Amino acid sequence: MPDDGIISVRSHFSANETIERLLAAIAEKNLTVFVRLDHAAGAASVGLPLRTTELVIFGSPKGGTPLMQDQQLAGIDLPLKALIWEDAERKAWLSYNDPTWIAQRHSLGSRSSSAVTAMADLLRQIVHGVTGTQV
């Protein structure tokens, strides 16, 4: 795990297709999309260029609440977030915060460990399915 806790996975699909695949995977897992934030549209609204950059905030109270019951400040990193973005070569990426890093950042105890493990496994499955990469 990198020191910053961010995991980035190269997508085999365009950024827009990656976004649509992510939204479909979230729905399939019965998770809730709380916010879609299109940073590129925001930049365009003030006349600035920005390659595709969209943040999707999603999750489930069942998954995140145990972490916040352990350490309420963990709520700053929840719900889960995925950033779909294009690099300078127009390659699409999906980046997210590693739940293990979130647990370390907030000194979550053993009572949160099963929730953190489940969250990390679910994210890994979703991300690799969405991007078409191996788990």
C-alpha positions as a Markdown table, in Angstrom:
| # | Residue | x | y | z |
|---|---|---|---|---|
| 1 | Met | 0.0 | 0.0 | 0.0 |
| 2 | Pro | 1.4 | 3.4 | -0.9 |
| 3 | Asp | 2.1 | 5.9 | 1.9 |
| 4 | Asp | -0.7 | 8.1 | 0.8 |
| 5 | Gly | -3.3 | 5.3 | 0.9 |
| 6 | Ile | -4.4 | 5.9 | -2.7 |
| 7 | Ile | -4.7 | 2.9 | -5.0 |
| 8 | Ser | -4.9 | 3.7 | -8.7 |
| 9 | Val | -5.8 | 1.1 | -11.3 |
| 10 | Arg | -5.5 | 1.6 | -15.0 |
| 11 | Ser | -8.8 | 1.0 | -16.9 |
| 12 | His | -9.0 | -0.9 | -20.1 |
| 13 | Phe | -11.9 | 1.3 | -21.0 |
| 14 | Ser | -12.4 | 5.0 | -21.7 |
| 15 | Ala | -13.0 | 7.2 | -18.8 |
| 16 | Asn | -16.7 | 7.7 | -19.6 |
| 17 | Glu | -17.2 | 3.9 | -20.0 |
| 18 | Thr | -15.3 | 3.4 | -16.7 |
| 19 | Ile | -17.7 | 5.8 | -15.0 |
| 20 | Glu | -20.8 | 4.0 | -16.4 |
| 21 | Arg | -19.3 | 0.6 | -15.5 |
| 22 | Leu | -18.7 | 1.8 | -12.0 |
| 23 | Leu | -22.2 | 3.1 | -11.6 |
| 24 | Ala | -23.6 | -0.2 | -12.8 |
| 25 | Ala | -21.4 | -2.2 | -10.4 |
| 26 | Ile | -22.4 | 0.0 | -7.5 |
| 27 | Ala | -26.1 | -0.6 | -8.3 |
| 28 | Glu | -25.5 | -4.3 | -8.7 |
| 29 | Lys | -24.0 | -4.5 | -5.2 |
| 30 | Asn | -27.0 | -2.5 | -3.8 |
| 31 | Leu | -24.8 | 0.4 | -2.7 |
| 32 | Thr | -26.0 | 4.0 | -2.8 |
| 33 | Val | -24.4 | 6.7 | -5.0 |
| 34 | Phe | -24.6 | 9.8 | -2.8 |
| 35 | Val | -22.8 | 12.2 | -5.1 |
| 36 | Arg | -21.4 | 12.4 | -8.6 |
| 37 | Leu | -19.0 | 15.3 | -9.0 |
| 38 | Asp | -17.9 | 16.2 | -12.5 |
| 39 | His | -14.7 | 18.3 | -11.9 |
| 40 | Ala | -14.2 | 18.7 | -15.7 |
| 41 | Ala | -17.7 | 20.2 | -16.1 |
| 42 | Gly | -16.9 | 22.6 | -13.2 |
| 43 | Ala | -13.7 | 23.7 | -14.8 |
| 44 | Ala | -15.5 | 24.2 | -18.2 |
| 45 | Ser | -18.1 | 26.4 | -16.4 |
| 46 | Val | -15.3 | 28.9 | -15.6 |
| 47 | Gly | -13.6 | 28.5 | -18.9 |
| 48 | Leu | -10.8 | 26.3 | -17.8 |
| 49 | Pro | -9.7 | 23.0 | -19.5 |
| 50 | Leu | -9.6 | 19.8 | -17.5 |
| 51 | Arg | -9.5 | 16.2 | -18.8 |
| 52 | Thr | -12.2 | 13.9 | -17.6 |
| 53 | Thr | -12.2 | 13.9 | -13.8 |
| 54 | Glu | -15.2 | 12.6 | -12.0 |
| 55 | Leu | -15.6 | 11.7 | -8.3 |
| 56 | Val | -18.3 | 9.2 | -7.3 |
| 57 | Ile | -19.1 | 9.1 | -3.6 |
| 58 | Phe | -20.9 | 5.9 | -2.7 |
| 59 | Gly | -21.4 | 3.3 | 0.1 |
| 60 | Ser | -23.7 | 1.8 | 2.6 |
| 61 | Pro | -24.5 | 2.7 | 6.2 |
| 62 | Lys | -24.1 | -1.0 | 7.0 |
| 63 | Gly | -20.5 | -0.9 | 5.8 |
| 64 | Gly | -19.3 | 2.4 | 7.1 |
| 65 | Thr | -21.1 | 2.8 | 10.4 |
| 66 | Pro | -19.0 | 0.2 | 12.3 |
| 67 | Leu | -15.9 | 2.2 | 11.4 |
| 68 | Met | -17.5 | 5.4 | 12.7 |
| 69 | Gln | -18.8 | 3.7 | 15.8 |
| 70 | Asp | -15.2 | 2.8 | 16.6 |
| 71 | Gln | -13.7 | 6.2 | 15.7 |
| 72 | Gln | -16.3 | 8.8 | 14.7 |
| 73 | Leu | -13.6 | 10.9 | 12.9 |
| 74 | Ala | -13.4 | 8.1 | 10.3 |
| 75 | Gly | -16.5 | 9.8 | 8.9 |
| 76 | Ile | -14.2 | 12.3 | 7.2 |
| 77 | Asp | -13.1 | 9.5 | 4.9 |
| 78 | Leu | -16.5 | 7.9 | 4.4 |
| 79 | Pro | -18.5 | 7.2 | 2.4 |
| 80 | Leu | -16.2 | 5.6 | -0.1 |
| 81 | Lys | -14.9 | 7.6 | -3.0 |
| 82 | Ala | -13.7 | 6.7 | -6.5 |
| 83 | Leu | -12.1 | 9.2 | -8.8 |
| 84 | Ile | -12.2 | 8.3 | -12.5 |
| 85 | Trp | -9.7 | 10.5 | -14.4 |
| 86 | Glu | -7.7 | 10.7 | -17.7 |
| 87 | Asp | -4.0 | 11.1 | -17.7 |
| 88 | Ala | -2.1 | 13.3 | -20.3 |
| 89 | Glu | -2.1 | 10.3 | -22.7 |
| 90 | Arg | -5.9 | 10.0 | -22.4 |
| 91 | Lys | -5.6 | 6.7 | -20.5 |
| 92 | Ala | -8.4 | 6.2 | -17.9 |
| 93 | Trp | -7.7 | 5.5 | -14.3 |
| 94 | Leu | -9.8 | 4.7 | -11.2 |
| 95 | Ser | -8.3 | 5.7 | -7.9 |
| 96 | Tyr | -9.7 | 5.2 | -4.4 |
| 97 | Asn | -8.6 | 5.3 | -0.8 |
| 98 | Asp | -7.5 | 1.9 | 0.6 |
| 99 | Pro | -9.8 | 1.0 | 3.5 |
| 100 | Thr | -6.8 | -0.4 | 5.3 |
| 101 | Trp | -5.2 | 3.0 | 5.1 |
| 102 | Ile | -8.4 | 4.6 | 6.4 |
| 103 | Ala | -8.3 | 2.1 | 9.4 |
| 104 | Gln | -4.6 | 3.0 | 10.1 |
| 105 | Arg | -5.2 | 6.7 | 9.7 |
| 106 | His | -8.0 | 6.6 | 12.3 |
| 107 | Ser | -6.4 | 4.0 | 14.6 |
| 108 | Leu | -9.5 | 1.7 | 14.2 |
| 109 | Gly | -9.5 | -1.1 | 16.7 |
| 110 | Ser | -10.1 | -4.8 | 16.3 |
| 111 | Arg | -13.9 | -4.5 | 16.4 |
| 112 | Ser | -13.7 | -2.7 | 13.0 |
| 113 | Ser | -11.3 | -5.2 | 11.4 |
| 114 | Ser | -14.0 | -7.4 | 9.8 |
| 115 | Ala | -15.8 | -4.4 | 8.4 |
| 116 | Val | -12.5 | -3.0 | 7.0 |
| 117 | Thr | -11.6 | -6.3 | 5.4 |
| 118 | Ala | -15.1 | -6.7 | 3.9 |
| 119 | Met | -14.9 | -3.1 | 2.5 |
| 120 | Ala | -11.4 | -3.6 | 1.0 |
| 121 | Asp | -12.5 | -6.9 | -0.6 |
| 122 | Leu | -15.7 | -5.4 | -2.0 |
| 123 | Leu | -13.8 | -2.4 | -3.4 |
| 124 | Arg | -11.1 | -4.6 | -5.0 |
| 125 | Gln | -13.8 | -6.7 | -6.7 |
| 126 | Ile | -15.7 | -3.7 | -7.9 |
| 127 | Val | -12.6 | -1.8 | -9.2 |
| 128 | His | -11.1 | -4.8 | -11.0 |
| 129 | Gly | -14.4 | -5.7 | -12.6 |
| 130 | Val | -15.0 | -2.1 | -13.7 |
| 131 | Thr | -11.5 | -1.6 | -15.1 |
| 132 | Gly | -11.2 | -5.0 | -16.7 |
| 133 | Thr | -8.0 | -5.8 | -14.7 |
| 134 | Gln | -7.0 | -8.9 | -12.7 |
| 135 | Val | -7.7 | -9.0 | -9.0 |
